[in-house]
Amino acid sequence: MVSFTLNSLILSVSLAAATIVTLSSAASAASIHRGTAPSDPCARLGSKNGRNIKYKDVAACYQAIPIDRDRAATTISTVHHLFRGYYVFTDSALTPQVPAPFASEPVNILKKLTTIGRHNYTSDYQFHTDIRHAVDTLRDGHASYDVNCYTNYGFEQNLSLYAPVENDIQTLRVFKDNANRGYEDCIVDKIDGNPGLAHIRAWAAKRVSCSHDVNVRQNCALARQGYDVKKAAYLDEPGEFSYQSYLPERGYVNYELRCSNKRSSSPIRLREEWNVYPQSEIAFKDIKSYVTNVCLKEESEPESTSQGRSRPHRRNLAIPIMKRDLEDDNTLAGAVGAPRRVQEFRDAEKLVSGNATVFYHLKTQPDTGIMVVHTFDAQDTEVNTVLKGLTAFNTRKVTKILVDFQGNGGGLISLSSNLVQMLFPNKQPRDASYEADLRVTKSVQRAAAVGFKTDDGGYQIYNANGYYDLQAAGPARPYNNNNLFTKPINITRNGRTTLYSEKTAMYFDPLSKKILNAIAKFPWTGHHENIRILTDGRCGSACGMASYFWTTTHGVKAYSIGGTKGEDLSMFSFAGASVITLKDVHDTYNGLNLTSPLEDLAYKNEVRFSWLELYGKNRTTPLEYDAELYRPKHRLDYTRENARSREVMWKEVVAAAWKK
């Protein structure tokens, strides 16, 4: 995901007044105090102190929390206003038919939220779940609605799954059996009575939100390997189907397995309950204290706990938690009972590693280096690590580089821009900068008038001086006036007309002369034929931006792996925007001594949304919906070998990319 301090940038759009019929306030909120009797489901859950928790314990507590209609009315009003006046893709989401490789339905998010607002809910859990599901239908990895109240527990299956191809046939198989019963690589013929692979694809299409491409969503749902900075190694990750940050629809999953390593030829039928792991150590003793301690914000508590981090979000990310749809380190923190297999390489020597990048040298192909970029959620000083890694490659006489972007949920746009330039130095100042525009309303204009040329970088989202003036004559330079916000234009999309800024571009400082002089001598610098990209489509936001520049502007070939055999697979996801949170909106207005147009939410939350839309070079469709630019040159399939060994995968890609 992309975040902003405006080195990296964020923006809040003000809200146009929205008319919405909210939840009826005729009935007062029911008291949440039900005592500590055994009949109180949250009392039973709290008494377990985080141990031996069952699905039914969490479900009963969640579902017992009565709705407070005043809080609910404020919540739906704020979220509706946010997606009406702030979210930059509200109109684009109505696109009736998106081309391949995308496969997502048109979404009228305002209509969905209005419908929720009109429903007479009695369940607080169902109310917040319906909002989350509505936002997820946008399939935008930057857009999410999460409240701590209903993400306090994680749910994991003993079986994690993957979909390798063997002898030109794709099957769903067990990637890992945490219960050590020997089921690894058994074929999963059925899940809950449905054909296994079809069930996963349908579940991913409905419940995963990391991409407009259903095959990327399938990759998000299934198991894979990810680089762990703390352990400095690749670890197995279960995927969003086998590890869920939200209460699953029921307490178990039925599997029918076919195992060649078992004596019996009969199908093996399993009913697997969810393993449940607390995601916090907050104590509570009943419904009332659960709501007070877990759900509600304290008076002085910030609205969001993480500013400047990537998706999602506990999934994802990823890419939620990883967004949300790409998982982060906290996602599996509770699963202490299931050690994650550590990947070690015999023929790939690690030379340099940082917080976002790792550099390996292939011993069996000594002219080739692997640059793993597993996140952009790091400081811009990561460029020093990149320079160190590239220098190490040059010392080893490496001439070809494979860039591995798998599982990269994004991060800072500025770091992404710098990385692009370290392989293809800018010839002009804006070579690694997208054209962009943003929503403009009266509230935005009010803030922009105050924010223009502010010194505090935290509020530069409204400072026109932080953007290129593309309307002025001569070389591109930052705005020296406030025209970006005072002279908006009307754009009509899918029957809706909305005010946007003129086209602009984000301004980033150029690379230092020291770095430029160093990279000039490397044999791959500026040579697309010496560089390849490897991705599983879980390359979101800032990662997608780098992929776009390298492939479209500089001609680098990309290889996408996974998804469904024979179908397209996007090489990146949600690359067309930058993300901020509801808290960022409040902080920005407060920092400018202005009243925020949005009311605070009572619950601790992480509400994220895209505020700035980007465009490919000479394109008129926002990059988020410009499906043609997402297609890679080459497709690869997972196998039983390469899915479990990144080293094997690298060797296969390198052999295909640079055939002797």
N, C-alpha and C positions, 0 to 999 in steps of 0.2 A: 504494500500500500504506500501511497505517497502521503507524507505529512508535511506540516509546514511551520517553520519559525521564520520564514520568508527569506531566509537563506535557502530554505526549502520551499516555503510558501504555503499560504492557506488563504481562503477567502470565505467570508460569510456574506450571503446575499440577504437583503432585508425582505421582510414579508409584506406581500400585498394582503390586504384584509381578505380573509376567507370566510365564506358563509358556510357553516356546517351545523347540522343538527346533532348535538352531542347527546351523550347518555342522559337519560331522564334524571333530574335531580329531585323528583317528587318524593322518592323514597329516600329517607336518610340512610347513611351508612350503618350497616349492622355492626354491633359491637364485636371487636375481634377478641375480646377477653372471654375465654371459655374455661378458665380454671386450669388446674393441673391434674385433673382426674385422668384415669387410664383411658377414658374415651377420647381424650384430646390427642389427635394423631401427631401433632408436632411435639407434644410431650413425650410420646413413645419414641419418636425419632431423636429428639434431643437427649433422651436418657441413654442412648447407645454410645454417646461420646465418640462418634466417628467410626465405631467398630461393628462388624457383622451387619451392616446395613443392607436391607433388601429393597428391591424396586418398589414393592408395595408400601414400604415405610415412607419413602420420599413422595410417591404418588398421593398417598393419603394426606400428608401434610400440605403439599402444594394445593391440592384440590379443596382442602378445608378452609383456605383463606378466603373470607368473604370480600366482596368488592366494596370499596369505598367510592361512592358515586361522584363525590366532589373531586377526589384525586383522579378518577378515571376521566372525568370531563375535561380537566386540565390537561391530562396526558394526551387524549385524542386531539384536542384543539391545538396543542403545541406541535404534535407530529404532523398533523394536516397542514398547518401553517408552514412548517419547515419544508415539506415536499411541494408546497405550492409556490413559495417565494424564494427558497434557497437552493433546492435540488436542481442541478443544471440539466438533467435529462428527463424531466417530467414530460415534456412534449415529445422528445425523441423516443421515449418508451412506448408511445402509441403506434410506432411503425408497424404496419399490418403484416408485412412479410419480410423477414430478414433473410438474406442470402446465405448459402453454405459458406463456411462451416458452421455458421450459427444455427441454432434451432431453439428459438424462444418465442413465446407468444406475445402479442401486443399487450401492454399493461397500462390500465388507467388507474394509477396509484391513488389519485384523489378520490375516485369513485369507490375504490376498495376501502379507503379510510373513512369515507362518509358512511358507507354501509355499516362498518364497525361502530361508528359513533351513534347510529340509530338503533342498534341492537340493545335490548334490555338484558344485559348480562347479570348473572348472579355469581359467577365464578371469576374471581380476580385472575386466576391462572389462565383461564380460557381467553379472557380479554387480552392479556399481554401476549399470549401465544398467537392469537389471530393477527395482532399488529405485526409481530415478527414474521409470520408467514407471508403477510401482504408485502412487506418490504423485500423479503427474499425472492418474490416472483419477478423482481426487476432484474435478477441475475447479474447484479452489479457488485463486484467484490468490494467496492467502496461504500456500499449502502447497507446498514445493518441497524437492528433495534434489539438491544439486549438489556435486561434488568437483572441485577445481582440476585434478586429474590428467587428467580427460577433458573439460575445457572450455578447454584450453590453445590451441586453434585454432578459428577461425571459418571458415565455409564459405559462399561467396556465388555465386549464379548470375549470369550476365551479364544475363539477362532477369528483370525484376520484373513482376508481373502485377496486374491489377485486373479488376473485373467491372461495367462500366457498363451502363446500360439505354438503348437507343435504339429509338424507334418501338415502345415497349412490349415490347421483347425484350431479355433480358439475355444477354450473351456474356462469355466470358473473353478478355481482350486483353492485349497487351504494354503495360505502363505506361512502362517505360524499357528501352532496350537499351544497356547499358554499353559494348558493343563498337562502337557507332555504325555499325551495318549497315543502319539504316533500317527496323527492324522495329516501331517504336513504333506502337501501335494496330492491329497485325495481330491477327486473331482466332486464338486458340489453340484449334484444334479438338480436339487430342488431347495428352495427356501420358502417356508410357509406355504408349501404346496404348489408353488410356481416354478417354472424352469429357472435355474439359478442365475445365469447371466442376464436373462431378461428381467428378472426381479431386481437385480442390482441396477441395471440401466434405468428401469422405471423409477426406482427409489431415488437415484441420483437426479433424474430429470425433474422430479417433484420437490426434493428436499435440499439439494445442494445449490448454492447460489454463487459459486466462484467464477462463473463464466456464462456467456450466452451460448457456448458450444457444449452440447450434451456429452460429447466424448471427453472434454476436459473435466466436466462434472463427474463423469465416471472415474477418471483418474483420481479426482479428489476423494471419491468415496472409497477407493480400494487402497490396499496396503502398498507401501513403498519404503525406500530408505531416505533418510535425511541427515544432513550434517549437524552434529551437536558441538557447539563451540566449547562448552565446558569440558566435555569428554574428548574433544579433539578427534572425533571419529564419526563414521557413518553408523547410524543406528536404525533398526527397524521401526517403522511407524505404522499403526493399524489402519489408518484411513477413517473417513468420517462415518462410514457405515458401522464399523466395529467399535469406534469410540465416539460417543455422542455427548455433547455438552448440554443437551436439553433432555427432558424426560421423554424416553422413547414411547411409541404408541401403545406398546404392551410390555409385559414383564419378561418375555422370553422370545427366542427365535427358534423355529423348527428347521432343521437341516436334514437332507437326505444325501449321504455321501457314498461314493463308489471308490474303493481303495484297492489298488493292485497289490499293496504290501500286506493285506489281510487275507487269512486263509479262506474265510467265507466269501462266496460270491454274491451273497445277499446284500441288499442296500443297508447301510448303517444309518439308523434314524436317531437323531439327537434332539433333545429339547434343552436349549442352552439359556439359562437365566443370565441376567446382566450382573456383572460385578460393579459395585457402587463405591465411588471414592469421593469423600468431601473435598471441596475446592477452597475451603476456608476453615479456620479454627474458631469461628465465632460461636459462642455458647448461647443456648436458648433453652427454655423449659416448657414452653407452651406456644399456642398460636400467637398470642399477643407479643411475647418476647421475640419470637421468630420474626414477626413483621417489624418490630422496633429495632432489633439488633442486626438482622440480615438485610431487610428490604429498604427501610427508610434511611434517608440521609440525616446526619446530625446537622444542627443548625449551621455550624461552621465548616462542615465537610465539603470539599470540592465535589462537583457533580460527576467528574470522571476521574479515574485513577491513572490514566495513561494518556499523555499527550505526546505526539511525535512518534508513535509506534505504528507498526504495520497491521492487516486483516484480521482476524479477526479475530481481536475477536477470538473467542476460544474455539472456534471450530477449526478460520482459517483461517489470509493468510493468507488459509489459509491460511488461498490461496485461500476460526473462529474458534483451541481458540485460534484462530487464524482466519479471517474473513475474506476473514471469517472463514474462510473456507480454506485457509491454509493454516496448518497447526503451528503454534509456537511452543516454547519450552514448557510453559505452565500446563499445557493441555494434558500431558500424561504424568504430571508430577505426582498424582495420587496413586498411580498404578504400581506400587512398590512390590506387589506380589508377582509381577510378571517382568523379570529382567529383560531388557532389550538387547538383542544380539548386536555385538560390536563388530564392525567391519574392519578387517585388516588386509593390507595389500602386500603381495609378494613382489609384484613387478611394477609397482607405482610408488616411487619414493617421494615423500613429502619434503618440499624444500622450504617453503615459507607459509605462514598462516597468520591471519588477522581476525578481526571481528566480523568481516563480511566475505573475505576471500581466502582461498587455500590454493597453493600451487604444487602440483605433482609433476614428476618427470617419469615418463614411461620408459622403463629399462629395455623392454623388448623392441621399442620403436624410438630410439634415442634422439631422433630429430623432432620429436613431438612432446609438447608440454600440455598439461591440463590446467586451466584456470577455472576453479570452481567459484562461482559467485552465488552464495546461498542466500544472501539478503542484501538489501541496500539500507537496512535499518541500522546504520552505523554513522559515525562522525565523518565529515569530509576529509579528515586526516587519514582515512583509510587509503587515500591515494598514495601515501608514503609506503604502505604495505604492498600495494599493487606495483609501484616502481621497484621495490625490493624484489618482488617475485619475478617480474619481467627481466630484471637484471640477472637474477639467478638462472633463468632460462637461457639468456644470451651467453652466460659463462659456460653453460653446458652444451653450447652450440645447437640449441633448439632453433628450428626455423619455422615450425608450424604450431599453431595453438588451437586447441579445442576448448571453447568456453561452455561450461556446464551450468545452465540456469535452472535446472530442475528444482521445483519446490520453493522458488524465490518469490516471496509475497510482496516484495517492493520495499520502499523506504524513502530516502531523500532524493528528490529530483536532481538536486545539485550534484550529489555523488554519482548518480546515473549519467548525467551530462559529462562529468569529469572522466568517467570510465570510458565512455564513447571516444572522447578526445585522446585518451592515452593509446588507443590503437589507430585512430584516424584523426590526427590533429586538425583543428579548425583552420580553414583558409579564410573564412570570414567570421566575425564575432558571433553570428547567430546560427552557425552551421549545426550546432547540437542543441538547438532550442526550437520548440514547437510554436507554431502559431496557435493562439488561444483566444477565447472570449469568455465572458462571464455574465451572469444575470445582473441587471441593474434595476433597482426600485428606488422609491423616495427614501426609504430607510438607509439603503446603501449610499445614496448620494449625501445624505445627512452625515453619515459616518466618514465618507470620503473627504468631505469639506474640512472636517476636523483632523482627519488622519494624514492629509497631504503633507509630505516631507517631515513626518514625525521622526524623532531620533530613536525612539524605542522600537527595536526590531520586532517585538511581540505584537505590534499593532500595524505593521507595514502592509497587511493585506489590503488596507484601504489607502495605501500610499502609492499614487500613480507613478511616483519616481522610481518604484521598484519594477516597472514594466517598460518594455521597448515601445516607443512611439513609431508605429509603422506608417502613420499617415503623413508624417513630416518629410520634407524633401531632404535629400542627402543621405549620408550613412545612418544606419539605425543607431539610435541613442535613447536613453531613458527619457520619459516624459519630464518636461520642465514646467508643466501646467497640469490642471486637473481635468483635462478634456476626456480622458478615458471614462470618467464617470458622469461628466456633465453633458456629453454628446452621445447618448446611446442611440441604437438603431432598432427598428422592428424586424424580427425574423419570424416567419410563419412556418410551422412544422406540423404536419398531420392535422391541419385545420385550426391550430391554435397560434395566436400571434402574441409574442412576448418581447420585452425589451432586453437587449443584450448590449454589451460594449462593442465598440469597433474591434477589429482583429488587433491583437497585441501579441507579445511574447514575453516570457519570463527572462529576467536578466540574471546572469551568473558571472562571477568573476572568472577570467580566463585562467588557464593553467600557467604556472610560473615558468619563467624562462629556463630555470634549472631543470624542471621536468621535461620541457619541450626539447632541450638540448640532449638530454639523456635518451629519450625514446627515439630520437631521429636516427640513431645508429642501429636500431634493432631491425633484423631482416624482415619481420612481418609488418612493421609500421606502414600503414597506407596501402597494404597489399591484401586485397580480399581473398585472393586465391590461397593464402597461407593461413586463413582463419575459418573456423566452422563453429556453429552454435548447436548445442544439444539442449532440448527442452521437452518437458512432458505437458506443456500447456499451462502448468501451474507456475507461470512466470508472470506475475501480476504487477500492474501499475508501473513503478519506476523501472522494474525489470523489463516489462513490455516496451517501455519507451526506448531503452537501450537496444533491445532486439529490433525494434522498428528501424532505428537509425542505421544499425549495422547491415540489416538485410535490404532495406528499401533504398537508402541513400548511398550506401557503400558497396552493395552487391555481395555481401557475405551470405553463404548458403546455410540454411538451417535444417536440422533434423528433429522431427517430432516423434516421440515414442509413446506407445500405449493406446488407450482408447479402444475402439472397435475395429477389428481387422477390416481393411478395404474401405474404410470411411475417412473423410477428412478429419484432421485434428489441428486446432489452432496452435500456433507456436507461442502465443502469449494471451493474456486475459486482462480485462479491465485496465487497458493501457491508456485510455483516453481522458483521464481526469486526475484531479488531485483531491485529497480527502481531508475533511475536518470533522470535528465533533460538535454536538450541541453545546458542550462546555466552552469550546473555542468561540462560539458566537457570543455567549454571555461574557466571557473574559475580554473579548475585543471591544464590545460596547462599553463595558465597565471601565476598561483601560482608557477609553477616550472620554470618560465622564458623561456617557450617554446611557439612556435607559434601553435595555435590550428589548427588541420587539417580541421576544419569546419568553413565556413564563417558565420558571424552573419546574422540573419534575420532582415529585416527592420521593420517588425511588432512586436509589443508586443506579446509575445507568451508563451505558456506552452506546450512544446514538451517533452513527457516522453517516456521512453523505458526501457526494461529489458536488463541488461548488464551482469548479473551473473545467471547461471542456477544451480538448486539444484537437488539432487537425493534422493530418498528413500533408506533406508538401503538395501544394496546388490542388487540394481536395476540398470539397464543399460539405461532405458528410462528416460529422464529428467522428473522430477515430474510434470512439467507443462502439459505434455502430457501423463502421466501415469494414465489413467482414472480409472484403477482398484482400485487405492488407494483412490479414491474420494467417493466410495460407503459407505453409513452409514449402521449400523445394522438394524435401524428401520425407518419407515416412518409414518408421521402424516399428517392429512389434516387440513386446516383452516376451522373453522366453523364461523357462524355469531357471536358466543359468544367469542371464544378465539382470533379471529382476532382483536377484540376491547378491550380486557382486557388481558394484559400480566399476571396478577394474575391468571385468569382462565386457561390460557395456562400452566403456571407453575404447577398448581395443577393437570392438566391432565397428564402431562409428569411424574411428581413424582409418581402419582398413577400407571401409566403403568410401570415405571422403577423399583419400589420396591413394587411389589404386596405382600400383607400380606398373 
